[in-house]
């Protein structure tokens, strides 16, 4: 495995508000205090070689998914539809981060968003007959290995909560993971798991809640079957959702962020786990609906739990129905005493368990411990690397 090493250790004496912890050759944690623009610029500057290499690998994978699909073509589409401009209007904070990284890398913001909004690339591939949410298995990929996400969480609402999440995605994501441990100018801290600083996929919000993220594969497919375009000038870029989630102080904040707009370029589900409140799960659905629910225990895979669709069958989205059923049965029997070992056994058992396929597989399995004073992510990549623990305190 090629080592992922930022050059931050060299620059550290000159940067008083930044620290690098190289947990493994796959996971680096960047602790940074400052504005979102400064964070993006810092990550782009210190991780330039690794980020540009990751973009190249992403580009190569797009070509495997669908011949002719590449980052440049996607970026041109983003330029024509003014994606970064729309992001700037809906989430100045997200745009500031992307702008800082773009300035550091001397790349256009829309090119970076073409990578950061990778769901749109998969949807574009699927729409044109390539590898997508409907077809996650190809030569070189183990068809028995799930290649989509599954999440679940529990809270006793009295100060103790825990959660589990498998993040399953492109094989190129197995290395180059950067965890952003960011304290803003107001002193609020969020922790965001990312691939190459570009694809956020779960973490800890400013309010200390665990944020578990899933792709809504069925909603993208429903839009495709309705003949609608993925990138539209009146649609809010999905990076708005994948970034703003971590600015939330509580579940209600996240609901407000979703409800602020009714048309998005991609569809996500978030599960918010708070030790002092019920677990909340929210979806943005094709057609503009925002659905959410509260309970002490919740699970979610890659299809809507509110709106049934005829094409969501046993094979859809790497067996999303089977994973939903398995995760729901597990969380139904769980309680405050359920151990990390038990959660990991569930995450690492079929039908949830991953495998690492050439094209698709599990990037990380994360167990969260949540209390009023601290939330900790315990991140596992594979059996050859130790579990990495990262806290918001």
C-alpha positions in Angstrom: 0.0 0.0 0.0 1.4 3.4 -1.0 2.0 5.5 2.0 -0.1 8.7 2.5 2.0 11.3 4.2 1.3 15.0 4.2 4.2 17.4 4.3 2.6 19.2 7.3 5.3 18.0 9.7 7.9 20.1 7.8 5.7 23.2 7.9 4.4 22.8 11.4 6.9 25.2 13.1 5.5 28.0 11.0 1.9 27.2 11.6 1.0 27.6 15.2 -2.7 26.7 14.8 -2.2 23.5 12.8 -1.1 19.9 13.7 -0.8 16.7 11.8 -1.3 13.3 13.4 -0.3 10.6 11.0 -2.3 7.8 12.6 -1.6 5.2 9.9 -0.4 5.2 6.3 -4.1 5.4 5.3 -5.4 8.0 7.8 -4.1 11.5 8.6 -5.8 13.8 11.0 -5.4 17.6 10.4 -6.1 19.6 13.5 -6.6 23.2 12.5 -8.0 26.4 14.0 -9.1 29.2 11.7 -11.6 30.1 9.0 -12.9 27.6 6.5 -11.0 29.3 3.7 -7.8 29.0 5.7 -8.6 25.3 6.4 -9.1 24.6 2.7 -5.9 26.5 1.8 -3.9 24.7 4.4 -5.1 21.2 3.5 -4.5 22.1 -0.2 -1.0 23.4 0.4 0.3 20.7 2.7 -1.5 17.8 0.9 -1.0 19.0 -2.6 0.8 16.0 -4.1 -1.6 13.5 -2.4 -4.7 15.4 -3.4 -3.7 15.8 -7.0 -2.8 12.1 -7.1 -6.2 11.2 -5.7 -7.9 13.3 -8.4 -5.9 11.4 -11.0 -7.0 8.1 -9.5 -10.6 9.3 -9.4 -10.3 10.3 -13.1 -9.0 6.8 -14.0 -11.8 5.1 -12.1 -14.4 7.2 -13.9 -13.0 5.9 -17.2 -13.5 2.4 -16.0 -17.0 3.1 -14.9 -17.9 4.6 -18.2 -15.5 5.0 -21.1 -15.1 8.7 -21.9 -16.3 9.9 -18.5 -13.6 12.0 -16.8 -13.1 14.8 -14.3 -12.5 17.5 -17.0 -15.8 16.7 -18.7 -17.6 16.8 -15.4 -15.9 20.1 -14.5 -17.0 21.6 -17.8 -20.6 20.6 -17.1 -20.2 22.2 -13.6 -18.8 25.4 -15.2 -21.7 25.6 -17.6 -24.3 25.2 -14.8 -22.4 27.5 -12.4 -22.3 24.9 -9.7 -19.7 26.7 -7.6 -21.6 30.0 -7.9 -24.8 28.3 -6.6 -22.8 26.7 -3.8 -21.5 30.1 -2.8 -25.0 31.4 -2.5 -26.4 28.5 -0.5 -23.4 27.7 1.7 -20.7 30.4 1.9 -18.9 28.2 4.4 -18.6 25.2 2.1 -17.6 27.5 -0.8 -14.9 29.1 1.3 -13.4 25.8 2.0 -13.4 24.8 -1.6 -12.1 28.2 -2.7 -9.2 27.9 -0.2 -8.2 24.5 -1.6 -8.6 25.6 -5.2 -6.3 28.6 -4.6 -3.7 26.4 -2.9 -3.8 23.8 -5.7 -4.2 26.3 -8.6 -7.3 24.4 -9.8 -10.8 25.6 -10.5 -13.4 25.3 -7.7 -15.7 23.5 -10.1 -13.1 20.9 -10.9 -12.7 20.1 -7.2 -16.5 20.0 -6.8 -16.6 17.5 -9.7 -14.6 15.2 -7.4 -16.2 16.2 -4.1 -19.7 15.6 -5.5 -18.9 12.1 -6.6 -22.4 10.8 -6.3 -23.2 13.0 -9.4 -20.4 11.2 -11.3 -21.9 7.8 -10.4 -25.3 8.9 -11.4 -24.0 10.3 -14.7 -22.3 6.9 -15.4 -25.4 5.0 -14.5 -27.6 7.2 -16.8 -25.3 6.5 -19.7 -25.1 2.7 -19.2 -22.0 2.6 -17.1 -21.3 1.4 -13.5 -23.8 3.0 -11.2 -26.1 2.4 -8.2 -28.0 -0.2 -10.2 -24.9 -2.1 -11.1 -22.2 -2.2 -8.4 -20.6 -5.4 -9.5 -18.1 -5.8 -12.3 -15.0 -7.8 -13.3 -12.5 -7.7 -10.5 -15.1 -6.9 -7.8 -16.3 -9.6 -5.4 -20.1 -9.7 -6.0 -20.7 -11.0 -2.5 -19.1 -7.9 -1.0 -21.6 -5.0 -0.3 -20.5 -1.7 -1.8 -22.9 0.7 -0.2 -23.2 2.2 3.2 -25.2 1.0 6.3 -25.6 3.0 9.5 -27.4 2.6 12.8 -27.4 4.5 16.2 -28.7 4.3 19.7 -29.3 6.8 22.5 -30.7 6.4 26.0 -31.4 10.2 25.9 -29.8 10.5 29.3 -26.1 11.0 28.4 -25.1 7.8 26.7 -25.2 7.0 23.0 -23.3 5.0 20.4 -23.4 4.4 16.7 -21.9 2.4 13.8 -21.4 3.1 10.2 -19.9 1.3 7.2 -18.8 3.7 4.5 -18.6 1.7 1.3 -17.4 3.4 -1.9 -14.9 3.5 -4.7 -11.8 1.4 -4.3 -9.6 4.4 -4.9 -10.8 5.7 -1.5 -8.9 3.1 0.5 -5.9 5.4 1.0 -5.5 9.2 1.2 -8.0 9.6 4.0 -7.9 13.0 5.8 -9.9 13.7 8.9 -10.5 17.4 9.4 -10.5 18.3 13.1 -11.5 21.9 12.6 -12.1 24.6 15.3 -13.6 27.7 13.7 -13.1 31.3 14.6 -16.0 31.1 17.1 -14.3 28.2 18.9 -16.7 25.6 17.7 -15.2 22.2 16.7 -16.4 19.8 14.0 -14.7 16.6 12.9 -15.2 15.5 9.3 -14.0 12.2 7.7 -13.0 12.9 4.1 -11.3 11.2 1.2 -8.4 13.5 0.1 -10.1 16.4 1.8 -12.8 16.4 -0.9 -15.5 13.8 -0.1 -17.0 14.3 3.4 -18.6 11.0 4.7 -19.5 11.3 8.3 -18.1 12.7 11.5 -19.0 14.9 14.4 -21.1 18.1 14.3 -20.4 21.4 16.1 -23.0 20.3 18.6 -21.1 17.1 19.4 -23.6 14.8 17.6 -22.4 11.8 15.6 -23.3 12.4 12.0 -23.8 9.2 9.9 -24.1 9.6 6.2 -25.7 7.4 3.5 -26.3 7.9 -0.3 -29.9 7.6 -1.4 -29.4 5.4 -4.4 -33.1 5.0 -5.1 -33.8 8.7 -5.3 -31.1 9.2 -8.0 -32.5 6.3 -9.9 -36.1 7.7 -9.6 -34.9 11.0 -11.1 -33.1 9.1 -13.9 -36.3 7.1 -14.8 -38.2 10.4 -14.8 -35.8 11.7 -17.5 -34.5 14.6 -15.4 -31.0 16.0 -15.6 -28.6 15.5 -12.7 -27.0 19.0 -12.7 -29.6 21.7 -13.2 -29.2 25.5 -12.7 -32.0 25.6 -10.1 -30.7 22.6 -8.1 -28.6 23.1 -5.0 -25.2 21.4 -5.2 -25.1 18.4 -3.0 -21.9 19.6 -1.4 -24.2 22.0 0.5 -25.7 19.0 2.3 -22.4 17.1 2.7 -20.7 20.1 4.3 -23.4 21.9 6.2 -24.4 18.8 8.2 -21.3 19.3 10.4 -22.3 22.9 11.2 -25.4 21.7 13.1 -25.7 22.3 16.8 -28.6 19.8 17.0 -30.9 17.7 14.9 -33.3 20.5 14.4 -30.5 22.6 12.7 -29.9 19.8 10.2 -33.6 19.5 9.4 -33.7 23.3 8.8 -30.7 23.0 6.4 -32.5 20.3 4.4 -35.7 22.2 4.3 -34.1 25.4 3.2 -34.1 24.1 -0.4 -36.3 21.7 -2.3 -34.2 20.6 -5.2 -30.7 19.0 -5.0 -28.2 17.5 -7.4 -27.9 14.3 -5.3 -29.8 12.7 -2.4 -28.5 11.8 1.0 -29.7 10.4 4.3 -28.2 11.5 7.6 -28.6 9.9 11.0 -27.9 12.2 13.9 -27.0 10.6 17.2 -27.1 12.8 20.4 -26.6 11.4 23.9 -29.3 13.7 25.3 -31.9 13.4 22.6 -33.6 10.8 20.4 -31.8 9.6 17.3 -32.9 11.5 14.2 -32.8 10.3 10.6 -33.5 12.5 7.6 -33.7 12.1 3.8 -34.1 14.4 0.9 -36.3 12.7 -1.7 -36.8 13.1 -5.4 -39.6 15.6 -6.0 -38.6 17.9 -3.2 -39.9 16.1 -0.1 -37.9 16.1 3.1 -38.7 13.2 5.4 -37.4 12.6 8.9 -38.1 10.6 12.0 -37.1 10.3 15.6 -36.6 7.2 17.8 -34.2 5.9 20.4 -32.8 3.4 17.8 -32.6 3.9 14.1 -30.9 2.2 11.1 -30.6 3.2 7.4 -29.1 1.6 4.2 -29.3 3.1 0.7 -33.0 3.4 -0.1 -35.8 5.5 1.4 -37.5 4.2 4.5 -40.5 6.5 3.8 -41.2 6.1 0.0 -41.3 2.6 -1.6 -40.2 2.2 -5.2 -40.9 -0.7 -7.4 -37.3 -1.0 -8.7 -35.9 -1.4 -5.2 -35.6 -5.2 -5.2 -33.3 -7.7 -3.5 -30.4 -6.8 -5.8 -30.7 -3.1 -5.7 -27.8 -1.0 -4.4 -25.7 -3.9 -3.2 -28.6 -5.6 -1.4 -29.9 -2.5 0.3 -33.1 -4.2 1.5 -31.2 -7.1 3.1 -28.8 -4.6 4.8 -31.7 -2.5 6.1 -33.4 -5.5 7.5 -30.2 -6.8 9.2 -29.3 -3.4 10.7 -32.9 -2.9 11.9 -32.9 -6.3 13.6 -29.6 -5.6 15.2 -30.5 -2.2 16.5 -33.9 -3.4 17.8 -32.1 -5.8 20.2 -29.4 -3.3 21.2 -29.3 -1.2 24.4 -27.0 1.0 26.4 -24.8 -2.0 27.3 -24.2 -3.1 23.7 -20.4 -3.3 23.3 -18.1 -2.0 20.6 -17.2 -5.6 19.8 -20.8 -6.5 19.2 -21.3 -3.5 16.9 -18.2 -4.3 15.0 -19.3 -7.9 14.6 -22.5 -6.6 13.0 -20.7 -4.2 10.8 -18.3 -6.9 9.7 -20.8 -9.6 9.0 -22.8 -10.3 5.9 -24.9 -8.8 4.5 -23.3 -5.6 5.9 -19.7 -6.6 5.6 -17.6 -5.1 3.0 -14.7 -6.8 1.5 -12.4 -4.6 -0.5 -13.2 -5.0 -4.2 -11.1 -3.5 -7.0 -13.8 -1.0 -7.9 -16.1 -1.0 -4.8 -15.7 -1.9 -1.2 -15.6 -0.6 2.4 -13.4 2.4 3.0 -14.0 2.6 6.7 -16.1 1.1 9.5 -16.6 3.6 12.3 -17.9 3.1 15.8 -18.9 6.2 17.7 -19.1 6.8 21.5 -21.2 9.8 22.3 -21.6 11.6 25.7 -22.4 15.2 26.6 -18.8 16.1 27.1 -17.1 14.2 24.2 -17.8 12.3 21.0 -15.1 9.9 19.7 -14.8 8.2 16.4 -13.1 4.8 16.3 -12.2 4.3 12.7 -11.2 1.0 11.1 -9.9 0.6 7.6 -8.9 -3.1 7.3 -7.5 -5.9 9.4 -3.9 -4.9 8.6 -4.3 -1.5 10.3 -5.2 -0.6 13.9 -8.4 1.2 14.8 -7.8 5.0 14.9 -9.6 7.0 17.6 -10.3 10.7 17.0 -12.2 13.0 19.5 -13.9 16.4 19.2 -12.2 17.4 22.5 
